[in-house]
Amino acid sequence: MTDTLYRTLTDTPIGRLQIITSTDGLVAILWPDDDRWSFDTIDETNEVSRATAVQLCEFFAGDRTNFELPLDLRGTDFQVQVWRSLVSIPFGQTISYAEQARGLGRPTAVRAVASANGRNPVSIVLPCHRVIGKSGRLTGYAGGLDAKKWLLDHEGG
C-alpha cells in the first residue's frame, strides 16, 4: 500500500508552486512545468502543506530565513545526504558545488553533488539555489536561472 500524497498550490513572487506532502512531512515543492517528479496526489491540504505554505509566505515576505518543517525526503542515501547539507549554507550566502562536496567529505564527487542538487525535491526549503558554479556563475536550477537569481537577490546574496 502506498501512502497518500497531498497536493496544494501556492502563489509566490516567482510563480505558482505545488506543495506535495505526506502525513510524515514535505515531499516536494514543484515549479510550474517541473517534470523531474511524478506523484500520484489528491488535491487536498494537510497540516504539513498548510505549514509549508505559511512558511513560504513568510520567506517571500522577508520574515523568515530558514524553515522548520518535517521532511519526507525520497531519494538515495547520497542524495538525501547532499540535500540535508544544504541547510548549513547561511541565508544570503553562496558556496560552490566543490565546496559542498568538500564539506560532505567527498571532494572528488563534485559532479555527483551537482547532480543530486539538480534532483532536490524541496528547493527553497533546502536551499540549493545557494550553490553556484566555482567561477561564481549561476548554473542549473529547476525553477530556471531567473528564479535562482531572484532568490539570491531576495536573500541579499
BELMO-V927006 format. One record per residue. N is the residue number from 1. OMEGA is omega in radians with two decimals (none if undefined). NEAR is the number of other C-alpha atoms within 10 Angstrom. Layout:
N,OMEGA,NEAR  N,OMEGA,NEAR
This chain:
1,3.10,3  2,-3.14,5  3,3.12,10  4,3.05,13  5,-3.08,22  6,-3.14,23  7,3.11,21  8,3.08,20  9,3.06,17  10,3.12,17  11,3.14,12  12,3.10,13  13,-3.13,11  14,3.06,15  15,3.12,12  16,-3.12,13  17,3.04,20  18,3.08,20  19,3.12,24  20,-3.11,30  21,2.94,28  22,3.05,22  23,-3.13,16  24,-3.10,14  25,3.12,19  26,-3.14,24  27,-3.08,23  28,2.90,24  29,-3.05,23  30,3.10,21  31,3.02,20  32,3.14,13  33,3.12,9  34,-3.10,13  35,3.13,9  36,-3.03,12  37,3.04,9  38,-3.11,7  39,3.00,12  40,-3.00,11  41,2.93,15  42,-3.10,12  43,3.11,10  44,3.06,13  45,2.98,19  46,-3.09,17  47,-3.10,12  48,-3.12,22  49,3.09,26  50,3.12,15  51,3.12,17  52,3.14,25  53,3.12,20  54,-3.10,12  55,3.05,20  56,3.10,21  57,3.11,17  58,3.11,15  59,-3.10,18  60,3.08,16  61,-3.12,12  62,-3.10,11  63,-3.11,11  64,3.12,14  65,3.05,14  66,-3.05,17  67,3.12,17  68,-3.07,10  69,3.00,14  70,-3.12,16  71,3.04,18  72,-3.04,16  73,-3.10,19  74,3.14,12  75,3.08,14  76,3.10,10  77,-3.14,10  78,3.14,13  79,-3.13,20  80,3.09,16  81,3.12,14  82,-3.10,24  83,-3.12,24  84,-3.14,15  85,-3.11,17  86,-3.12,22  87,3.13,16  88,3.10,11  89,-3.07,16  90,3.04,15  91,3.09,16  92,3.14,14  93,3.10,12  94,3.00,19  95,3.08,18  96,3.06,19  97,3.12,24  98,3.10,21  99,3.12,18  100,3.12,23  101,3.10,20  102,3.13,15  103,3.10,13  104,-3.09,15  105,-3.11,10  106,-3.01,14  107,3.13,14  108,-3.07,11  109,-3.06,16  110,-3.12,17  111,3.12,12  112,3.10,16  113,3.11,24  114,3.12,23  115,3.10,15  116,3.10,20  117,3.11,25  118,3.11,17  119,3.13,19  120,-3.08,28  121,-3.08,25  122,3.11,20  123,-3.00,21  124,3.12,18  125,2.96,24  126,-2.80,22  127,3.09,25  128,3.08,29  129,3.14,26  130,3.11,25  131,-3.07,26  132,3.11,22  133,-3.09,16  134,-3.12,13  135,-3.09,7  136,-3.12,11  137,3.05,10  138,3.13,18  139,-3.07,14  140,3.08,17  141,-3.06,20  142,3.14,22  143,-3.10,18  144,-3.09,11  145,3.08,14  146,3.11,12  147,3.12,17  148,3.12,24  149,3.13,16  150,-3.12,14  151,3.13,20  152,3.09,18  153,3.12,11  154,-3.14,14  155,-3.14,17  156,-3.10,10  157,none,13
